[in-house]
């Protein structure tokens, strides 16, 4: 892994992602769909997949269970990913994305996943701590399964407090709210504008608004750096090196699925290579721009990531 620090991605709630299309999505009728495309899904898995596409390396720690988990493991192996398998407490979930060809709208049906218990959470935190390598990064991305308390990421932060690895968290819901109100800082916390506005309790229409909100979370001790994704307006980061904005490429959006995970892949890979934070922000934004051009659960393409990164526009805020 010459030239790159180790990256461990963590996916506690993976899914077998099925995507298809129908002429129209309407109630009550049988909808005749296209042959489904099947992909391994879950935040950390997608981050590892995108890291490999961009030209980096990572290890994906994934909780898998049942026949669906076995199928998912085989797909990850076929994709050439390095996998550390955890035993999930039940059958791995499936998710479904259906595109309405008439409107272009996409309907995403996401199942909850198996219920976890505290003993399993504790053993998982220990396993992550043992797998995290000195000088590397741990990426926790995606939703927590039922039974995993909102304080999971803070417990993991304490487990990694010896500094052996840095922690990037991209989550939502109760877990994000807990992190935003915590005084146990993760190294990098990422959210989108909708989530940031929910936490702030007000609109954040300008880049400077997002940057000020992110800087406030840093001052309050929630994270050492905070990223706010602003969709077509790119992404903002605030941290010890100041605040920056990286512009998104002007592309036509085909599907937003996987864009956030592609961003995280580009960002954390650049950080693992020792790039300045603003360049990492730009590589992440380039990966996200490339990802929205691909259909369904397909991720970014390496040549487009390189192209958009070469056209990067980075602005200090």
C-alpha positions as CSV (number, residue, x, y, z in Angstrom):
1,X,0.0,0.0,0.0
2,X,2.9,2.3,-1.0
3,X,2.0,6.0,-0.8
4,X,-1.2,5.5,1.0
5,X,-2.1,5.0,4.7
6,X,-4.4,2.1,5.5
7,X,-8.2,2.6,5.2
8,X,-10.8,0.5,7.0
9,X,-14.4,1.0,6.1
10,X,-17.1,-0.3,8.4
11,X,-20.6,-1.4,7.3
12,X,-22.9,-2.7,10.0
13,X,-26.1,-2.6,8.0
14,X,-25.2,-3.7,4.4
15,X,-27.8,-4.5,1.8
16,X,-28.1,-6.4,-1.4
17,X,-29.2,-3.6,-3.7
18,X,-31.6,-4.3,-6.5
19,X,-32.4,-1.6,-9.1
20,X,-34.8,-1.7,-11.9
21,X,-37.2,0.5,-14.0
22,X,-40.9,0.5,-14.9
23,X,-42.9,2.6,-17.4
24,X,-44.7,4.2,-14.5
25,X,-44.8,3.7,-10.7
26,X,-48.4,3.7,-9.7
27,X,-50.4,2.1,-6.9
28,X,-52.6,-1.1,-7.1
29,X,-51.3,-2.3,-10.5
30,X,-48.7,-5.0,-11.2
31,X,-45.7,-3.1,-12.4
32,X,-43.7,-4.9,-15.2
33,X,-40.1,-4.1,-14.4
34,X,-36.8,-4.5,-16.3
35,X,-34.4,-7.3,-15.3
36,X,-32.9,-6.0,-12.0
37,X,-29.3,-5.0,-11.6
38,X,-27.8,-6.4,-8.3
39,X,-25.0,-4.7,-6.4
40,X,-23.5,-5.0,-3.0
41,X,-24.7,-2.0,-1.0
42,X,-24.2,-0.2,2.3
43,X,-22.2,3.0,3.0
44,X,-18.9,1.5,3.9
45,X,-19.1,-1.1,1.1
46,X,-19.7,1.6,-1.5
47,X,-16.8,3.7,-0.1
48,X,-14.5,0.7,-0.5
49,X,-15.8,0.0,-4.0
50,X,-15.3,3.7,-5.0
51,X,-11.8,3.7,-3.5
52,X,-10.9,0.8,-5.7
53,X,-12.3,2.5,-8.8
54,X,-10.3,5.6,-8.1
55,X,-7.1,3.6,-7.7
56,X,-6.7,3.2,-4.0
57,X,-6.9,0.3,-1.5
58,X,-9.0,-0.4,1.5
59,X,-10.3,-3.1,3.7
60,X,-14.1,-3.5,4.1
61,X,-15.3,-4.7,7.5
62,X,-18.9,-5.9,6.9
63,X,-21.5,-7.6,9.1
64,X,-23.2,-10.4,7.1
65,X,-25.8,-13.0,7.9
66,X,-27.9,-15.6,6.2
67,X,-28.2,-16.6,2.6
68,X,-28.3,-12.9,1.5
69,X,-25.1,-12.3,3.5
70,X,-23.4,-15.2,1.8
71,X,-24.4,-13.9,-1.7
72,X,-23.2,-10.4,-0.7
73,X,-19.8,-11.9,0.5
74,X,-19.4,-13.6,-2.9
75,X,-20.1,-10.4,-4.8
76,X,-17.5,-8.5,-2.7
77,X,-14.9,-11.2,-3.4
78,X,-15.7,-11.1,-7.1
79,X,-15.3,-7.3,-7.0
80,X,-11.7,-7.8,-5.7
81,X,-12.3,-6.1,-2.3
82,X,-10.4,-7.1,0.8
83,X,-13.1,-8.1,3.3
84,X,-13.1,-8.6,7.1
85,X,-16.4,-10.4,7.8
86,X,-18.4,-9.9,11.0
87,X,-21.3,-12.2,11.9
88,X,-24.6,-10.2,11.8
89,X,-27.4,-11.3,14.2
90,X,-29.8,-12.1,11.4
91,X,-30.4,-12.1,7.6
92,X,-28.7,-9.4,5.7
93,X,-31.3,-7.0,4.3
94,X,-32.2,-6.1,0.7
95,X,-33.2,-2.8,-0.8
96,X,-35.0,-1.8,-4.0
97,X,-34.7,1.2,-6.3
98,X,-37.2,1.6,-9.0
99,X,-37.0,4.3,-11.7
100,X,-40.2,5.7,-13.3
101,X,-39.3,6.1,-16.9
102,X,-42.2,8.5,-17.5
103,X,-41.1,11.1,-15.0
104,X,-37.4,10.0,-14.4
105,X,-38.2,9.9,-10.7
106,X,-36.5,7.2,-8.6
107,X,-38.3,5.4,-5.7
108,X,-36.0,3.8,-3.1
109,X,-37.3,1.1,-0.7
110,X,-34.9,0.5,2.2
111,X,-35.4,-2.4,4.7
112,X,-34.3,-2.0,8.3
113,X,-31.8,-5.0,8.8
114,X,-31.5,-7.4,11.7
115,X,-31.7,-6.3,15.4
116,X,-28.4,-6.0,17.2
117,X,-27.8,-6.4,21.0
118,X,-25.3,-4.6,23.2
119,X,-22.9,-7.6,23.5
120,X,-22.6,-7.6,19.7
121,X,-22.0,-3.9,19.6
122,X,-19.3,-4.2,22.2
123,X,-17.5,-7.0,20.3
124,X,-17.8,-5.1,17.1
125,X,-16.1,-2.0,18.6
126,X,-13.3,-4.2,19.9
127,X,-12.9,-5.8,16.4
128,X,-12.7,-2.4,14.8
129,X,-10.1,-1.3,17.3
130,X,-8.0,-4.3,16.6
131,X,-8.3,-3.9,12.8
132,X,-7.5,-0.2,12.8
133,X,-3.9,0.3,11.8
134,X,-1.5,2.9,13.0
135,X,-1.6,6.1,10.9
136,X,-4.6,4.9,9.0
137,X,-8.3,5.9,8.7
138,X,-11.5,4.3,9.8
139,X,-14.6,5.2,7.8
140,X,-18.1,4.6,9.3
141,X,-20.7,5.3,6.6
142,X,-24.3,4.5,6.4
143,X,-27.2,3.9,8.8
144,X,-26.9,1.9,12.0
145,X,-29.0,-1.3,12.2
146,X,-31.8,-1.6,14.7
147,X,-30.5,-2.0,18.3
148,X,-27.2,-0.1,17.7
149,X,-27.5,3.0,20.0
150,X,-27.0,6.5,18.7
151,X,-23.8,6.7,20.8
152,X,-22.0,4.0,18.8
153,X,-19.7,6.4,17.0
154,X,-18.7,8.1,20.3
155,X,-17.9,4.7,21.8
156,X,-15.7,4.0,18.8
157,X,-14.0,7.3,19.1
158,X,-13.1,6.5,22.7
159,X,-11.8,3.1,21.5
160,X,-9.6,4.8,19.0
161,X,-8.4,7.6,21.4
162,X,-4.9,6.3,21.5
163,X,-4.5,7.9,18.1
164,X,-3.8,4.7,16.1
165,X,-6.3,5.7,13.4
166,X,-8.4,8.7,12.5
167,X,-12.2,8.4,12.3
168,X,-14.5,9.7,9.5
169,X,-18.2,9.4,10.1
170,X,-21.0,9.9,7.5
171,X,-24.3,9.1,9.1
172,X,-27.8,10.5,9.6
173,X,-30.8,10.5,12.0
174,X,-30.3,9.9,15.7
175,X,-26.6,9.0,15.2
176,X,-25.9,12.3,13.5
177,X,-27.8,14.3,16.2
178,X,-25.8,12.5,18.9
179,X,-22.5,13.3,17.3
180,X,-23.5,17.0,16.7
181,X,-24.2,17.4,20.4
182,X,-21.2,15.4,21.6
183,X,-18.0,16.7,23.2
184,X,-16.1,13.6,22.1
185,X,-14.8,14.8,18.7
186,X,-14.5,12.5,15.7
187,X,-11.8,13.5,13.2
188,X,-14.2,14.2,10.3
189,X,-18.0,14.5,10.3
190,X,-19.9,14.7,7.0
191,X,-23.5,15.5,6.4
192,X,-25.7,17.0,3.6
193,X,-27.3,20.4,3.6
194,X,-30.7,19.0,4.5
195,X,-29.2,17.4,7.6
196,X,-27.2,20.5,8.5
197,X,-30.3,22.7,8.2
198,X,-32.2,20.2,10.5
199,X,-29.5,20.4,13.1
200,X,-29.1,24.2,12.8
201,X,-32.9,24.8,12.9
202,X,-32.7,27.3,10.0
203,X,-32.0,27.5,6.3
204,X,-28.3,27.6,5.2
205,X,-28.7,29.1,1.7
206,X,-25.1,30.4,1.2
207,X,-21.8,28.6,1.2
208,X,-20.7,30.9,4.0
209,X,-23.8,29.8,6.0
210,X,-22.8,26.2,5.7
211,X,-19.2,27.0,6.6
212,X,-20.2,29.0,9.7
213,X,-22.5,26.2,10.9
214,X,-19.7,23.6,10.3
215,X,-17.2,25.8,12.2
216,X,-19.6,26.1,15.1
217,X,-19.7,22.3,15.4
218,X,-15.9,22.3,15.4
219,X,-15.8,24.9,18.1
220,X,-18.3,23.0,20.2
221,X,-16.1,19.8,20.1
222,X,-18.3,17.6,17.9
223,X,-15.5,17.0,15.3
224,X,-12.1,18.3,14.3
225,X,-13.4,19.0,10.8
226,X,-17.0,19.1,9.5
227,X,-18.1,18.7,5.9
228,X,-21.4,19.9,4.6
229,X,-22.4,18.6,1.1
230,X,-24.4,21.2,-0.8
231,X,-25.5,19.1,-3.7
232,X,-25.0,20.8,-7.1
233,X,-23.2,23.6,-5.3
234,X,-20.3,21.3,-4.2
235,X,-19.1,20.8,-0.6
236,X,-17.8,22.9,2.2
237,X,-15.3,21.9,5.0
238,X,-14.4,23.8,8.2
239,X,-11.6,22.7,10.4
240,X,-8.2,23.7,11.9
241,X,-6.9,24.8,8.5
242,X,-9.9,27.2,7.9
243,X,-12.9,26.8,5.7
244,X,-13.0,25.8,2.0
245,X,-15.5,25.3,-0.8
246,X,-15.0,22.9,-3.7
247,X,-17.3,23.4,-6.7
248,X,-19.2,20.5,-8.2
249,X,-18.9,19.9,-11.9
250,X,-22.0,21.1,-13.9
251,X,-23.4,17.7,-14.9
252,X,-26.8,16.2,-15.5
253,X,-27.9,14.1,-12.6
254,X,-29.0,10.6,-13.6
255,X,-29.0,9.1,-10.1
256,X,-27.9,10.5,-6.7
257,X,-27.4,7.0,-5.3
258,X,-23.8,6.5,-4.2
259,X,-22.8,10.1,-4.7
260,X,-22.1,10.7,-1.0
261,X,-20.2,7.4,-0.7
262,X,-18.1,8.3,-3.8
263,X,-17.3,11.7,-2.2
264,X,-16.2,10.0,1.0
265,X,-14.0,7.6,-1.0
266,X,-12.3,10.4,-2.8
267,X,-11.8,12.5,0.3
268,X,-10.5,9.8,2.6
269,X,-8.2,8.4,-0.1
270,X,-6.7,11.8,-0.7
271,X,-6.2,12.3,3.1
272,X,-4.6,8.8,3.3
273,X,-2.2,9.9,0.6
274,X,-1.3,13.0,2.7
275,X,-2.9,15.6,0.4
276,X,-3.9,19.0,1.8
277,X,-7.5,19.0,3.1
278,X,-8.7,21.4,0.4
279,X,-7.4,19.1,-2.3
280,X,-9.0,16.1,-0.6
281,X,-12.3,18.1,-0.6
282,X,-11.9,18.7,-4.4
283,X,-11.2,15.0,-5.1
284,X,-14.2,14.0,-3.1
285,X,-16.4,16.5,-5.0
286,X,-15.0,15.3,-8.3
287,X,-16.0,11.7,-7.4
288,X,-19.5,12.8,-6.3
289,X,-19.9,14.7,-9.6
290,X,-18.9,11.6,-11.5
291,X,-21.2,9.4,-9.5
292,X,-24.4,11.3,-10.2
293,X,-23.9,10.7,-13.9
294,X,-24.2,6.9,-13.5
295,X,-27.5,5.0,-13.3
296,X,-29.0,3.3,-10.2
297,X,-26.4,1.9,-7.8
298,X,-23.4,2.3,-10.2
299,X,-20.7,4.4,-8.7
300,X,-18.2,6.9,-10.2
301,X,-15.9,6.2,-13.2
302,X,-12.2,6.7,-12.7
303,X,-11.6,8.7,-15.9
304,X,-14.3,11.1,-15.1
305,X,-13.1,11.6,-11.5
306,X,-9.7,12.5,-12.9
307,X,-11.2,14.9,-15.4
308,X,-13.4,16.7,-12.9
309,X,-10.5,16.9,-10.4
310,X,-8.3,18.5,-13.1
311,X,-11.0,21.2,-13.5
312,X,-11.3,21.8,-9.8
313,X,-12.3,25.2,-8.4
314,X,-11.4,25.6,-4.7
315,X,-12.2,28.7,-2.8
316,X,-11.3,29.7,0.8
317,X,-14.2,30.9,2.8
